Amino acid sequence: RVRLPELRRGEMVARDVVAVAHSPSAAHAASIPDDAVGILGRVLFESLLLTLDYPGRRLALREGRLEPGPAVASFDFVRDVMQLNVELGGRSVAVLLDSGHRGTVTLPLSWADRLPLAGPLVDAGRTATVNVTYARRAAPRAGAVVVAGKRVESPTLYFADEHTPKLMGGGLLREFTVTIDQRSRLVRFEREGAETRADAGSF
């Protein structure tokens, strides 16, 4: 571990930050842009609203709270990762939200027989999380994935071995502006761009 005296983004300042230094797997390191020097964890934003505006490629931090309502879903933390329910094939499925994962929805391979697919499974290469590398197969879904009442029609689904957690990644999130309230454990999905402030940054 290392200690950072200060971490600043616009008007937002975090001081005396404890960071973890580690060596990622080769596959995971290859997926990280050359100009990125680290990963910001959720604890930095736990008292703020974090907005990831994927269409506008903007990140914003602000004070406030979300309220239950349309396009808002509740979530829990499972092993310190956000987990929420999406609708797949008429059933509610708990998935981990991984904003750094480039796939849409990744499921265990056995789920390929449970869902209507619009084509055969094809090899989709290998991908990696921070500490796991795995092979994937992919096929387009014959139908929608529903997230907080919002439909994403016929996305490509990914399938991996049975030990791979169910994930929803940036490939699906890129259709939305996503606002996360960790204190209320609520997340909002909007298809319009979010208003940003001076403490916003691009990604």
Disulfide bonds with the S-S distance in Angstrom:
none
